[in-house]
Amino acid sequence: MKLFKAISFLFAALLSVLGPVLAFAQSVSLSEIDTSVRLHADTSLIITVPEGIQEVTIANPRIADFSVVSDTSLYLIGKLPGLTSLTFLSDSGDLLKTIEVKVEIDVRELRDRLKEVLPKDNLRVMPANQGVIVSGSVTSPKKSKLALEIAEQFFSGKVSNAITIQAAAKHKFSLNVIKLGGSQIAGLKRKNQLLEEPKTAASTLQHLRQYTLLMGASQKQKFISDNQIPTINQQTLTVSSAKAQTAFFGQTFDAPTLTKSADIIISQLRSGLFVTSKISAQANNLVELQLKVESATPQAIAAKPKGFTTYLIERQSVSHKMALNKGYITLLEIGGPSDTLQRVYSIFDFYVTTLVQPNAKPQNDVRYFLVFDGAAGG
């Protein structure tokens, strides 16, 4: 039998050295290989030839090489990234089979590390000669930088960046503050234009009453304009999953400043309503927001014993999780059955009736609402 690269005195030594390694190498029969095999650099494959090995040649031994370990087994070793061919010949020199051998660098460990560190992002790692291409998408430049730093730890100076940054979803809602009387609310309900949303079952949160207002585009704009509180302008709140955004309704006013010997120095205060929202989930055209409402109003007091007048801000906060349908208007009532909700309502009512509309005719049944118009953008 004629064996290429088979030298009898090396055969026993090769078995003694490779014996433990061969126990872990994958094995495949030559008849099972169609046209090619793929190896990672520094890994191996045992190819069995049941009919017996005759003569074997490798086109480029720098990319992959082999050793004959028995009459029916060949040990193929991947060395450098690239493409070569392995040819099997008969004793008479006839071609029995040629298979393509593709050697790639091993990127499996890098893939695993990126998956562990950035499990929610969609990253891919592809071998490219002796380097790697990191592609896919992440939600921030910070994550992209981190992914590339990890890749550099494995393949220093050989990392190609094909990562795209997919910005967090943002939704714009125009906000207004309106007040409605009991007769207005009853009329809207009779016309099926004002629908109260079901209350959630959670008992630990403070819930505000939430309504959906069904009106056409032109009609709703007139409705908001007619019922909007003077001096409180419309705000646009851009909400994203990255951070909370705050809209302020009200006014900023100057306040007297205490002397340097005083404990507090206040030069300017804001009075009105603060709304902070943050996306926690979304599905189809629904955007679920965690909402914080904070109301503030000034109170004049005497700063004894200095005799100066300053202002204090009184605040109450509530939280409300709601789903905004971008096709309709959502109304969130400022007030409710709990003491905290009543306090928010009372503070805001004091602000409107004392500072904004001090000469307005008192209305005992007036109710205040935050108006979210989800059709403002997306």
C-alpha positions in Angstrom: 0.0 0.0 0.0 1.3 3.4 -1.0 0.8 6.2 1.7 1.7 9.8 1.1 3.5 11.3 4.1 3.4 8.0 6.0 6.7 7.1 7.6 6.6 4.0 9.7 8.9 5.1 12.5 6.8 8.3 13.1 3.5 6.4 13.2 3.9 5.0 16.7 5.1 8.4 18.0 2.2 10.2 16.4 -0.3 7.9 18.1 1.3 8.4 21.5 1.1 12.2 21.1 -2.3 12.5 19.5 -4.0 9.7 21.4 -5.7 12.0 24.0 -6.6 14.6 21.4 -8.1 12.0 19.1 -10.5 11.0 21.8 -12.1 14.5 21.6 -11.9 15.0 17.9 -15.1 14.7 15.8 -15.2 11.9 13.3 -16.9 11.5 9.9 -16.8 8.9 7.2 -15.4 9.9 3.8 -18.6 8.6 2.2 -20.7 11.0 4.3 -18.8 14.1 3.0 -20.5 15.5 -0.1 -18.1 18.1 -1.4 -16.6 20.1 1.5 -15.8 20.2 5.2 -15.5 23.2 7.5 -13.0 23.5 10.4 -12.1 26.2 12.9 -8.5 27.1 13.1 -6.7 25.0 15.7 -9.4 22.3 15.6 -9.4 18.9 14.1 -11.6 16.3 12.3 -11.0 12.5 11.9 -12.0 11.2 8.5 -12.5 7.5 8.3 -12.0 5.6 5.0 -13.6 2.1 5.4 -12.0 0.8 2.2 -8.6 1.8 3.3 -6.4 4.9 2.6 -4.3 4.8 -0.5 -2.6 8.1 -1.4 -3.7 11.5 0.0 -2.5 15.1 -0.9 -3.3 18.5 0.5 -3.2 21.5 -1.8 -2.0 24.1 0.8 -0.6 22.7 4.0 -0.4 26.2 5.5 -4.2 26.3 5.7 -4.8 22.7 6.7 -2.8 19.6 7.1 -3.3 16.0 7.9 -1.7 12.9 9.4 -2.5 9.3 8.7 -3.1 7.6 12.0 -4.2 4.1 10.8 -5.0 2.2 7.6 -8.5 3.6 7.7 -8.3 7.0 9.6 -6.9 10.4 8.7 -6.5 13.2 11.2 -7.3 16.6 9.5 -6.1 19.8 11.3 -7.2 23.4 10.6 -4.3 25.8 10.8 -5.0 29.2 9.2 -8.2 30.8 7.8 -8.6 30.0 4.1 -9.7 27.5 1.5 -7.8 24.4 0.3 -8.6 20.9 -1.0 -7.9 17.4 0.1 -7.5 14.7 -2.6 -7.7 11.0 -2.3 -6.0 8.8 -5.0 -6.0 5.1 -5.7 -2.7 3.0 -5.9 -2.8 3.5 -9.7 -3.2 7.2 -9.4 -6.8 7.4 -10.3 -8.9 10.1 -8.5 -11.2 8.7 -5.8 -12.5 11.9 -4.3 -11.6 15.6 -3.8 -13.1 17.6 -0.9 -12.9 21.3 -0.2 -11.5 22.2 3.2 -12.6 25.6 4.6 -10.8 26.8 7.7 -12.3 29.7 9.7 -11.3 31.4 13.0 -13.4 30.3 16.0 -15.9 33.0 17.0 -18.1 30.9 19.2 -16.8 32.1 22.5 -17.1 35.8 21.4 -20.7 35.2 20.4 -21.4 33.7 23.8 -19.8 36.6 25.7 -21.8 39.2 23.7 -25.0 37.3 24.3 -24.3 37.2 28.1 -23.4 40.9 28.3 -26.0 42.3 25.9 -28.8 39.7 26.0 -31.5 42.0 24.7 -29.6 43.2 21.6 -29.4 41.5 18.3 -25.7 41.1 17.5 -24.0 38.8 15.0 -20.3 37.8 14.7 -18.9 36.6 11.4 -15.4 35.4 10.7 -13.5 37.4 8.1 -10.1 35.9 7.2 -8.1 36.3 10.4 -10.5 38.9 11.9 -14.2 39.3 12.7 -17.1 41.4 11.6 -19.5 42.4 14.4 -22.9 43.4 13.0 -26.5 43.7 14.0 -28.2 46.4 16.1 -28.1 47.9 19.6 -30.1 50.6 21.2 -27.4 53.0 22.2 -23.8 54.1 21.2 -22.7 53.0 24.7 -23.7 49.4 23.9 -22.0 49.5 20.5 -18.8 50.7 22.1 -19.0 47.9 24.8 -19.6 45.2 22.1 -16.5 46.4 20.1 -14.4 46.5 23.3 -15.3 42.9 24.1 -14.5 41.8 20.5 -11.1 43.6 20.7 -10.3 41.4 23.7 -10.6 38.3 21.5 -9.3 39.7 18.1 -7.1 42.8 18.9 -6.9 45.1 15.9 -8.9 42.7 13.7 -12.5 43.8 14.4 -14.7 45.4 11.7 -17.6 47.4 13.0 -20.9 46.9 11.1 -23.2 47.6 14.1 -26.2 49.9 13.6 -27.7 51.9 16.5 -31.5 51.5 16.6 -32.8 54.4 18.6 -35.4 53.7 21.3 -39.0 54.2 20.1 -40.2 57.7 20.7 -43.8 58.9 20.7 -45.0 62.4 20.8 -48.2 63.5 22.5 -49.6 67.0 22.8 -50.9 67.8 26.3 -53.4 70.3 27.6 -55.1 71.0 30.8 -58.9 71.6 30.6 -61.7 71.9 33.1 -65.2 70.6 32.6 -68.4 71.1 34.5 -70.7 68.3 35.6 -73.3 69.2 32.9 -70.6 69.1 30.2 -69.4 65.7 31.3 -73.0 64.3 31.4 -73.7 65.7 27.9 -70.5 64.0 26.5 -71.5 60.7 28.0 -75.1 60.9 26.6 -73.6 61.3 23.1 -71.2 58.4 23.7 -68.2 60.7 23.2 -66.7 60.3 26.7 -66.0 56.7 27.8 -64.5 55.8 31.1 -61.8 53.1 30.9 -61.9 50.1 33.3 -60.0 50.5 36.6 -57.1 48.2 37.2 -57.2 45.6 40.0 -54.0 46.6 41.7 -54.6 48.0 45.1 -51.2 49.3 45.9 -51.1 52.1 43.3 -53.0 55.3 43.3 -55.3 55.4 40.3 -56.6 58.4 38.5 -59.8 58.2 36.4 -59.0 57.7 32.7 -61.4 58.5 29.9 -61.3 58.2 26.1 -62.8 61.1 24.1 -64.2 60.2 20.7 -64.3 63.2 18.4 -63.2 64.2 14.9 -59.9 66.1 14.4 -61.5 69.5 13.9 -64.1 69.0 16.6 -61.6 67.9 19.2 -59.4 71.0 18.6 -62.3 73.3 19.2 -63.3 71.3 22.3 -59.8 71.6 23.8 -59.6 75.3 22.9 -63.0 76.1 24.4 -62.2 74.4 27.7 -58.5 75.1 28.1 -57.5 77.0 31.2 -56.2 80.4 30.3 -52.4 81.0 30.7 -51.8 77.3 30.6 -50.4 76.5 27.2 -50.3 73.3 25.3 -47.2 71.2 25.8 -45.7 68.4 23.6 -44.3 65.5 25.6 -41.8 63.2 23.8 -41.7 59.9 25.5 -39.1 57.2 25.0 -37.9 54.1 26.9 -34.5 55.8 27.5 -35.6 58.3 30.0 -38.6 60.1 31.5 -39.7 63.4 30.1 -41.5 66.2 32.0 -44.0 68.8 30.8 -44.7 71.8 33.0 -48.0 73.7 32.9 -48.3 77.0 34.7 -46.2 80.0 35.2 -42.8 81.1 36.5 -42.8 84.1 38.8 -40.2 86.1 40.8 -40.0 85.7 44.5 -38.2 88.0 47.0 -34.8 86.8 48.0 -33.9 86.5 51.7 -30.7 88.0 53.1 -27.5 85.9 53.1 -27.9 85.3 56.8 -31.1 83.4 56.1 -31.2 79.7 55.7 -33.0 79.7 52.3 -32.5 81.9 49.2 -35.2 81.7 46.6 -35.1 83.9 43.5 -37.7 82.2 41.2 -40.4 79.7 41.6 -42.8 77.8 39.3 -46.4 77.3 40.0 -48.6 74.8 38.1 -48.7 71.2 37.2 -45.8 68.9 36.4 -46.3 65.7 34.4 -43.5 63.1 34.1 -44.0 60.0 31.8 -41.9 57.0 30.8 -42.6 54.2 28.4 -42.6 50.7 30.1 -44.1 48.7 27.3 -45.8 49.0 23.9 -48.0 46.8 21.7 -49.3 47.7 18.3 -50.6 51.3 18.6 -50.8 51.3 22.4 -48.1 53.0 24.4 -48.0 52.1 28.1 -46.8 55.0 30.3 -45.9 55.2 33.9 -47.2 58.7 34.8 -46.3 60.9 37.7 -48.4 64.0 38.4 -47.1 66.7 40.7 -48.9 69.8 41.5 -47.3 72.9 43.0 -48.7 76.2 44.2 -47.1 79.2 46.1 -48.1 80.2 49.5 -47.1 83.6 50.9 -45.7 83.4 54.4 -43.8 85.8 56.7 -40.1 84.8 57.1 -39.8 85.6 60.8 -37.9 87.2 62.4 -36.5 88.9 59.3 -39.8 90.1 58.1 -39.3 89.1 54.5 -42.0 87.5 52.3 -41.1 84.4 50.4 -42.9 81.5 48.9 -43.1 77.8 49.6 -44.0 75.0 47.2 -46.6 72.5 48.3 -46.5 69.2 46.3 -48.4 66.0 46.1 -47.6 63.1 43.7 -49.5 60.2 42.3 -48.6 57.5 39.9 -50.8 56.0 37.1 -50.0 53.4 34.5 -52.1 53.8 31.3 -52.2 52.8 27.7 -52.6 55.6 25.2 -54.3 54.8 22.0 -52.8 57.0 19.3 -56.1 57.2 17.4 -58.1 58.9 20.1 -57.8 61.5 22.9 -57.1 60.3 26.4 -58.4 62.3 29.4 -56.9 61.8 32.8 -58.8 63.3 35.7 -56.8 65.2 38.3 -58.6 64.0 41.4 -60.2 60.9 42.8 -61.4 59.1 46.0 -58.1 58.9 47.9 -56.8 61.6 50.2 -53.7 62.1 48.0 -55.8 62.5 44.8 -58.1 64.9 46.5 -55.1 66.9 47.7 -53.7 67.1 44.2 -57.1 68.3 43.0 -57.4 70.9 45.8 -54.0 72.4 45.2 -54.5 72.7 41.5 -58.0 74.1 42.0 -56.6 76.7 44.4 -53.9 77.6 41.8 -56.5 78.1 39.0 -59.1 79.9 41.0 -56.7 82.1 43.0 -53.9 82.9 40.5 -55.2 82.1 37.0 -58.9 83.0 37.1 -59.4 84.9 40.4 -62.6 86.6 39.1 -64.2 83.6 37.6 -67.6 82.5 38.8 -67.2 79.6 41.3 -68.2 76.2 40.0 -68.7 73.5 42.7 -68.8 70.7 40.2 -65.8 71.6 38.1 -63.3 68.9 37.3 -59.8 69.1 35.8 -58.3 66.9 33.2 -55.0 66.3 31.5 -55.6 65.8 27.8 -53.3 63.5 25.8 -53.6 63.7 22.1 -51.8 60.7 20.7 -52.4 61.8 17.1 -49.7 64.5 17.5 -46.9 62.2 16.2 -45.1 59.0 16.6 
